[in-house]
């Protein structure tokens, strides 16, 4: 285009009035109200030219040529490339009326519009029809959890907001798949484009596509038939092996037609029915809330509350949306527990409608008490005022645009009276502007290490009034994270058994466009306040560590600064696979900066000459011991024998297919352990070679014994409520990389050599440790690569099936009926362990 522009210079210049102008330029594009091109003054090429815009022969605007155009600079041999311009016609031109458009140089000479680029034909003015063609922006995210996902937006002029709620049509392999309205909430798109948020779509894919074959997808905006960006595309849908085999079998049977109808029906019945998951959360949540109300009503009749103390619901108010504020108050009015007071403290705004609404509610129901501050003092001070007015035995914290479940106060009070807890918190979810329930925050039982990384407790929080007043007011210096600071100070004051997790979804956080529920970046000051409140808490607790934000979000990591360096023995069992073992050992010896470390290699009957030669050489390293056991593989026994020969403070059990490249890997594990007096075991974040999660903690339960949480997620993903990136307490970790106090390992008898020689011995060990009151941590900051079962291979091979089944039954029988195993306190009860963790939901029948 620059070359074509260059050739057109003489024709264009001839349109200048009077003497030959010193200005040159070219209009390369005029479409949809956008004008783009370049211009320069040949006598002063370094000075950007100002273009004058005429609409209907009247000058209405000026635009500088301040955009880089290296192509023009190169074609015309200029000393600068700042000669480009691009601007839209003013908004008033988009009035569906024709307008005459002209461009002028500073000397009033004409910058002409090309009529025909190839023939170098130009005109002084051009007619704009007063309207533009609609623009679309879209993208197909791809296939996730058997859903085809994407988004699409539209605007009619450059001055309109990108809108959603469009319709898309999808085909697969040339056959119609579905037509869907793109009205799902997409906060990421809204933030990026400043668009309407309800612009996403999710199209369920049929089971028949999960056959490992390549399928061709095409998605278009209808009725315009405009393809979405990234469409068409090809992909294969891979499910678990059993399901894939059954799908393929069903397809084969289908070709036999009527003769095999009965067999086809039988096989289809065998295909696993997919459980509900987070993509259907709105429907699941509504059914859950109905069932929760029914169950609470039955409990109320069967076991009436022994006492009915007053609960003060405190609510600081600052310029909420009127409809959201009314809904919030109504959700308190509709509580099944009636002995409450609602303390509304308006924080010094001049919002007359809000003031009037508060007064109206107070007049209609004397339990609602309204107070008005003369000046805005911030959320901490407004909350303190509300606390000072509260008369209840318990105080519940409530935001001015959120919603309470109708049974929230009744359930919280029943839990308080039953457990005598002083600090109680429930599960919660969000509600978007369209009224959909989404993004549930389903929480673990009290998890102190997790609390240091984020305020996972959040809503609904209820505190005994006497305790709250003893701990002290909320502090204004932490505004934006004042609730996190308060929880940390309460935790400092209360024993762990006085803190109780009410395992019900009782609170709905309003996901408004400008709230922190919609985007964390709306309140950057809150992030620094969160860092400071955690840092100050550590200081009060005499814990040495530096707190920082992760990726500028309100989740925090702690770099422990303790100089403690207890001794560590790294125990590595192996059999041959010398290249794998050498790589594991060499990376540890060459890269780890932890000085007080020894390696103990446990050779389980290696026979290859290369392996034996390697072992003879490695024995010369004073940091390495070699033990040889010529017997059948028994993971538990190999590690137990090595542990019995160690005298170090800690043992680090490490598979030989775990490769550590992080120089301070061992240091991070050790400092996580020594920073907390009741921590006995620490596990690491382990990644597959492709960078996805292999281990980020283990959830336990009778359905699957031990499920690796977040398995298959991208290694640097945040995970569910930050749980990949945040160190936190778990019920178990994998034995592939497990740091443990040596004396405790010996006290509980080590790994079970008899009942669990190969599988589940790590889960069993963790349960024994937890049952004795010790804690187990997943350290998100310690990262290594794990080629899972590279040397031992897989447990699902035919020759291993009998042994694997025996070990599974052994641990089920051993831990049956134990609450720690039956209901993992670190894994939300709503999620299944035998599907995709933190995604597949339990059916209501199993949790209600």
Order of alpha helices (4+ residues) and beta strands (2+ residues): alpha-alpha-beta-beta-beta-beta-beta-alpha-beta-beta-beta-beta-beta-beta-beta-beta-beta-beta-alpha-beta-beta-beta-beta-alpha-alpha-alpha-beta-alpha-beta-alpha-beta-alpha-beta-beta-alpha-beta-beta-alpha-beta-alpha-alpha-beta-alpha-beta-beta-beta-alpha-beta-alpha-beta-alpha-beta-beta-alpha-beta-beta-beta-beta-beta-beta-alpha-alpha-beta-alpha-alpha-alpha
